[in-house]
Amino acid sequence: MDSASNVTRGQVTRYAMGSLGTGGFATLPGLVLVYYLTDSLGVTALAAGAIVTAAKVWDVIIDPVIGGLSDNALARTGTRRGLMRIGAIGLPIAFVLTFAVPAQFGAVASAIWVLIAFMLAATCFSLFQVPYIALPAELTDDYRERTRLLTWRVVVLTVAILLFGAGGPEIRGMFDDPLVGYLAMAVVAAVVLGIGLYIGSTVAPQRPLLPVRAGVSIGRHYRDGIAVLRESQPFRTLLATFMLQGLATGLMLAAAQFVARWVLGDEGAVTPLFASLIAPALLMAPVWKAIADRIGKERGFRLASTIFVVATLALTAMVWLPGWWILAPVALAGAAYAGMQTLPMAMLPDVIAHDRTVQERQGAGGAARSGVFGGVWTAGETTGMALGATVLSIVLAITGYIETTAEVEVAQPDAAVTGIAVAFSLLPAALMLLSLIVLARYRLREHDIVGTSA
């Protein structure tokens, strides 16, 4: 199709469905994996954090390579679909294995099992996610059409967060044996993951829209990744902002299950927590599109981030006054979160298109580097979200959190409960404030994009 034309409703729908899989995988492990390791398998908090971090470090290492491979596949076959299909098939299998630790395993063997399975799942996720992120810049050259495309992606992403974040723990809670509950949760989630990823892969264009440089080595892929960071100031700024915000939201996500059990005193409270976060986000995604069309994506992004800061600052009161009132600021954070996802993701294809035009003006031929951008972006996003779980595990260790197995009940020290509350409120607020400082350096505006797309 002509990249300058409007995307069809079917393309918007199929592209958005991919986020049913990406959102589910980003949500459920971040919510329950550390808790599964510490409170069902008896793995220490630091070791649990190290497992999640190691898998994500591996993800970061391979993302730029996958980006280069995706660009090469586009040049050779005319589509990015091949890698996406491999990821769509492999991820559900690896996801089930992650939560299929044999009951007779001890803590060390359990930790090794989860590490290997989760690394495999992360690899399959990247095979889909990296080319998936590259697609919007190739589906349309229209500044506002990209916002439309990404808005509906975020609507489905929001549904996925609710579906997996609230539904996953509910399935787990249906079984008396937590290990059986986790396995049942993983099987159901894997089916939904596979459906979303497969449908999302069908939207990949069948031929390259622009010539693509062929890479010949792994080193070349890393050099290309470094090159896009060095050459595109808007990309560096947008990625740094998104990473900081991913760290903030990843920290809150990892802490949510702990907040439910130890601050609110009810393990099942994670469901209303997620409902209060996601319902406003679901309603607000189209609103943020309208705001972006009126004042610009970057200003809308700044507004959404500021609202999120206000919400997390309000949550700090839970340190002294825990209670169900926290659902109100969580709902405000949810309304802001929709904008924090929609707008930077809609800005990324603008950055890619701007880079392509800059290359043309510099005589570089305008070679498409969408896969390279997607690989580096995914690596940065993964780093931010992974470090959220890492930061939480450090907070838990410092404050004396007591790990346990599924059969043993413990009482946590007050310092650990306070640490959980701070990890859900004050620390994310500080990270969000820092991200706003970085975002102030983003200089790309609509007239820059429209001018380069003409």
C-alpha positions in Angstrom: 0.0 0.0 0.0 1.0 3.6 -0.4 2.5 4.7 2.9 1.0 8.2 2.5 -2.6 6.8 2.5 -4.9 6.4 5.4 -4.7 3.1 7.3 -7.9 1.0 7.0 -10.1 0.1 9.9 -9.0 -3.5 9.4 -5.3 -2.6 9.7 -6.0 -0.5 12.8 -7.9 -3.4 14.4 -5.3 -6.1 13.5 -2.4 -3.9 14.6 -4.1 -3.1 17.9 -4.8 -6.8 18.6 -1.0 -7.4 18.7 -1.1 -5.5 22.0 -3.3 -8.1 23.5 -0.2 -10.3 23.4 2.5 -7.7 24.1 0.5 -6.0 26.9 -0.3 -9.4 28.5 3.3 -10.5 28.6 4.5 -7.1 29.8 1.9 -7.1 32.6 1.5 -10.6 34.1 5.1 -11.5 34.8 5.8 -8.0 36.1 2.9 -8.4 38.4 3.3 -11.9 39.8 6.7 -13.3 38.9 8.7 -11.9 41.8 5.9 -12.7 44.2 5.7 -16.3 42.7 9.4 -16.8 43.3 9.4 -15.3 46.9 6.1 -16.5 48.3 5.5 -19.8 46.5 9.0 -21.2 45.6 10.9 -19.8 48.6 13.5 -17.9 46.5 15.0 -14.9 48.3 14.0 -11.4 47.2 17.4 -10.5 45.8 17.6 -13.8 43.9 14.1 -13.2 42.5 15.0 -9.8 41.4 18.3 -11.1 39.8 16.3 -13.7 37.8 13.9 -11.1 36.4 16.8 -8.7 35.7 19.0 -11.4 34.0 16.2 -12.4 31.6 15.6 -8.7 30.8 19.4 -8.1 30.3 19.4 -10.9 27.8 16.4 -9.3 26.1 18.3 -6.0 25.9 21.3 -7.7 24.4 19.4 -9.4 21.6 16.9 -6.6 20.7 19.3 -4.6 18.4 20.2 -7.8 16.6 16.6 -8.7 16.1 16.0 -5.2 14.8 18.7 -5.7 12.2 17.5 -9.1 11.3 14.0 -7.7 10.8 15.3 -5.0 8.4 17.2 -7.7 6.5 14.1 -9.9 6.4 12.1 -7.0 5.0 14.7 -6.6 2.2 14.9 -10.3 1.4 11.2 -11.3 1.6 9.2 -8.1 1.5 7.8 -8.5 5.0 8.7 -8.5 8.7 6.1 -11.2 9.3 8.4 -14.2 9.6 10.1 -13.2 12.9 6.7 -12.1 14.3 5.2 -15.5 13.6 8.1 -17.3 15.3 7.6 -15.1 18.4 3.8 -15.7 18.3 4.3 -19.5 18.4 7.2 -19.7 20.9 6.1 -17.2 23.5 2.9 -19.0 24.8 4.9 -22.2 25.1 7.8 -20.6 27.1 5.3 -18.7 29.2 3.6 -21.9 30.4 7.0 -23.4 31.2 7.9 -20.4 33.3 5.1 -21.3 35.8 5.4 -25.0 35.5 8.1 -25.6 38.1 7.8 -29.2 39.5 6.5 -29.2 43.0 9.4 -31.3 44.3 12.1 -28.8 43.3 13.9 -26.8 45.9 14.5 -23.1 45.9 17.7 -23.3 43.8 16.4 -25.7 41.2 13.2 -23.7 41.0 15.1 -20.4 40.4 17.2 -22.0 37.6 14.1 -23.4 35.9 12.3 -20.0 36.0 15.4 -18.2 34.7 15.8 -20.5 31.7 12.1 -20.5 30.8 11.7 -16.8 31.3 14.8 -16.0 29.1 13.3 -18.2 26.4 10.0 -16.3 26.7 11.8 -12.9 26.6 13.5 -14.0 23.4 10.2 -15.0 21.7 8.7 -11.7 22.9 11.4 -9.7 21.2 11.0 -11.6 18.0 7.5 -10.2 17.8 7.8 -6.9 19.6 10.8 -5.4 17.7 9.3 -5.6 14.2 5.8 -4.8 15.6 7.1 -1.5 16.9 8.7 -0.7 13.5 5.4 -1.2 11.6 3.6 2.2 12.2 6.3 4.2 10.4 5.7 1.9 7.4 1.9 1.7 7.5 1.4 5.5 7.1 3.3 8.7 6.7 0.5 10.8 8.1 1.3 12.5 11.4 -2.3 12.3 12.8 -3.0 8.9 11.3 -0.1 7.5 13.5 -1.9 8.9 16.5 -5.1 7.1 15.5 -3.2 3.9 14.9 -1.4 4.0 18.2 -4.5 5.2 20.1 -6.4 2.0 19.4 -3.3 0.0 20.1 -3.3 1.5 23.6 -7.0 0.8 24.0 -6.3 -2.9 23.4 -3.1 -2.6 25.5 -5.2 -1.2 28.4 -7.8 -4.0 28.0 -4.9 -6.5 28.1 -3.5 -5.0 31.3 -6.9 -5.4 32.9 -7.5 -8.8 31.5 -4.1 -10.2 32.6 -3.5 -8.0 35.6 -6.9 -8.7 37.2 -7.8 -12.0 35.6 -4.5 -13.7 36.1 -4.5 -13.5 39.9 -8.2 -14.4 39.9 -7.5 -17.7 38.1 -4.6 -18.4 40.4 -6.9 -17.9 43.4 -9.4 -20.5 42.2 -7.1 -23.3 43.3 -6.1 -24.3 46.8 -2.6 -25.2 45.7 -0.8 -22.0 44.6 1.5 -23.9 42.3 -1.4 -25.5 40.4 -3.1 -22.1 40.4 -0.1 -20.4 38.8 0.1 -23.1 36.1 -3.6 -22.8 35.3 -3.2 -19.0 35.1 -0.2 -19.5 32.7 -2.1 -21.9 30.4 -5.1 -19.6 30.0 -2.9 -16.6 29.5 -0.8 -18.4 26.9 -3.8 -19.0 24.7 -4.8 -15.4 24.8 -1.2 -14.3 24.2 -0.9 -16.5 21.1 -4.2 -15.3 19.6 -3.2 -11.6 20.0 0.3 -12.1 18.6 -0.8 -14.1 15.6 -3.5 -11.5 14.6 -1.0 -8.7 15.1 1.5 -10.3 12.8 -1.0 -10.3 9.9 -0.8 -6.5 9.5 2.9 -6.5 8.5 3.2 -5.1 4.9 4.0 -7.5 2.2 6.8 -5.5 0.6 9.4 -2.9 1.7 8.4 0.7 1.3 12.0 1.9 1.2 15.3 0.3 0.4 17.0 -1.3 3.4 20.7 -1.8 4.0 21.6 -5.4 4.4 23.6 -6.2 7.5 26.2 -8.9 7.4 27.2 -9.5 11.1 25.9 -9.2 14.6 28.5 -6.4 15.1 26.9 -4.5 12.3 23.5 -4.6 14.0 25.0 -3.2 17.2 26.8 -0.5 15.3 23.5 0.5 13.6 21.8 0.7 17.0 24.5 3.0 18.3 24.3 5.1 15.1 20.6 5.8 15.5 21.2 6.9 19.1 24.1 9.1 18.1 22.4 10.7 15.0 18.9 11.3 16.2 18.5 13.7 19.2 14.7 13.4 19.2 15.0 9.6 19.5 17.5 9.8 22.4 15.3 12.2 24.3 12.1 10.3 23.7 13.7 6.9 24.6 15.3 8.3 27.8 11.9 9.7 28.8 10.1 6.5 28.1 12.7 4.4 29.9 12.3 6.5 33.1 8.6 6.2 32.9 8.8 2.5 32.3 10.9 2.2 35.4 8.3 4.1 37.4 5.4 2.1 36.1 7.3 -1.2 36.2 8.1 -0.5 39.9 4.4 0.1 40.6 3.4 -3.0 38.7 5.8 -5.2 40.6 4.8 -3.7 43.9 1.0 -4.0 43.3 0.7 -7.6 44.5 2.7 -6.8 47.6 0.6 -3.7 48.3 -2.6 -5.8 48.1 -1.4 -8.4 50.5 0.7 -6.4 53.0 -0.6 -2.8 52.9 -4.3 -3.5 52.2 -4.2 -6.9 53.9 -6.0 -8.8 51.1 -4.2 -10.7 48.4 -7.3 -10.4 46.2 -7.2 -6.6 46.4 -4.9 -6.7 43.4 -8.0 -7.0 41.2 -9.8 -3.8 42.3 -6.4 -2.1 42.2 -6.0 -3.0 38.5 -9.7 -2.2 37.8 -9.3 1.3 39.2 -6.1 1.8 37.1 -7.4 0.4 33.9 -11.1 1.6 33.7 -10.0 5.3 33.5 -7.2 4.5 31.1 -9.6 2.7 28.8 -11.9 5.7 28.7 -9.2 8.3 28.3 -7.2 6.8 25.4 -9.4 8.5 22.7 -9.5 11.7 24.8 -5.7 11.9 24.7 -5.9 11.5 20.9 -8.2 14.5 20.8 -5.9 16.5 23.1 -2.8 15.6 20.9 -4.7 16.7 17.8 -5.4 20.0 19.4 -2.2 20.9 21.3 0.4 18.5 19.8 1.6 15.1 20.9 4.6 16.3 22.9 2.5 18.8 24.9 -0.2 16.2 25.5 2.6 13.7 26.6 3.9 16.3 29.1 0.4 16.9 30.5 -0.3 13.2 31.0 3.1 12.8 32.7 2.4 15.7 35.1 -1.0 14.2 36.1 0.7 10.9 36.8 3.2 12.7 39.1 0.3 14.3 41.0 -1.3 10.9 41.4 1.8 9.2 42.7 2.6 12.0 45.1 -0.9 11.6 46.6 -0.3 7.9 47.1 2.6 8.7 49.4 0.1 9.2 52.2 -0.5 5.4 52.2 2.8 5.2 54.2 1.0 6.6 57.2 -2.6 6.0 56.3 -3.1 2.7 54.4 -6.6 2.0 53.1 -8.9 1.6 50.2 -8.8 5.4 49.5 -5.7 4.7 47.4 -8.0 3.5 44.6 -8.8 7.2 43.8 -5.3 8.3 43.0 -4.7 5.0 41.3 -7.6 5.9 39.0 -6.1 9.3 38.3 -2.8 7.6 37.5 -4.7 5.3 35.1 -6.2 8.3 33.3 -2.7 9.7 32.8 -1.2 6.3 31.9 -3.3 6.2 28.7 -1.6 9.3 27.4 1.8 8.2 28.6 1.4 5.1 26.4 -0.5 6.5 23.4 1.5 9.7 22.7 5.2 8.6 22.9 4.4 5.5 20.8 2.7 7.8 18.3 5.8 10.1 18.4 8.2 7.2 17.7 7.2 6.7 14.0 7.5 10.5 13.6 11.0 10.3 14.8 11.7 7.4 12.4 10.2 9.3 9.5 12.2 12.4 10.4 15.4 10.3 10.5 14.6 8.9 7.0 14.2 12.4 5.5 17.4 13.7 7.2 19.3 10.8 5.6 17.9 11.7 2.2 19.0 15.3 2.6 22.4 14.2 3.6 22.7 11.9 0.6 22.4 8.7 2.5 19.6 7.5 0.3 16.9 7.5 2.9 17.4 3.8 3.8 14.8 2.5 6.2 16.1 1.8 9.7 12.7 1.1 11.3 13.8 -2.3 12.6 17.0 -0.8 14.1 14.9 1.9 15.8 12.4 -0.7 17.0 15.2 -2.9 18.4 16.8 -0.1 20.3 13.4 1.2 21.6 12.4 -2.3 22.8 15.8 -2.7 24.5 15.3 0.6 26.3 11.6 -0.1 27.2 12.6 -3.6 28.5 15.4 -2.1 30.6 13.1 0.4 32.2 10.4 -2.2 33.0 12.9 -4.8 34.2 14.7 -2.4 36.5 11.3 -1.8 38.2 11.3 -5.3 39.5 15.0 -5.0 40.4 14.4 -1.8 42.4 11.5 -3.4 44.2 13.6 -6.5 45.1 16.4 -4.2 46.5 13.8 -2.3 48.5 12.4 -5.5 49.9 15.9 -6.8 50.8 16.9 -3.5 52.5 13.7 -3.3 54.5 13.9 -6.9 55.7 11.1 -8.6 53.7 10.7 -12.3 54.7 10.4 -14.7 51.8 8.3 -17.8 52.3 6.9 -20.9 50.6 3.3 -21.6 49.7 2.6 -23.6 52.8 4.0 -21.1 55.4 2.5 -17.9 56.7 4.7 -15.1 58.0 4.3 -11.6 59.5 6.3 -8.9 57.7 8.3 -6.3 59.7 6.9 -2.7 59.7 9.9 -1.5 57.7 9.1 -4.0 54.9 5.5 -2.8 54.7 6.6 0.8 54.6 9.2 0.0 51.9 6.4 -1.6 49.8 4.3 1.6 50.2 7.2 3.9 49.2 8.0 1.7 46.2 4.4 2.2 45.0 4.3 5.9 45.5 7.3 8.1 46.3 9.9 6.4 44.2 7.7 6.4 41.0 6.9 10.1 41.6 10.6 10.9 41.7 11.3 9.0 38.5 8.4 10.7 36.7 9.7 14.1 37.7 13.1 13.2 36.3 11.4 12.1 33.0 9.7 15.5 32.7 13.1 17.2 32.9 14.4 14.9 30.1 11.2 15.4 28.0 11.8 19.2 28.0 14.7 18.6 25.5 12.4 17.0 22.8 12.2 19.5 19.9 10.4 17.7 17.1 7.0 19.3 16.3 4.2 18.6 13.8 5.4 21.1 11.3 8.8 19.3 11.3 7.1 16.0 10.5 4.6 17.4 8.0 7.4 19.2 6.2 9.6 16.2 5.9 6.7 13.9 4.8 5.6 16.1 2.0 
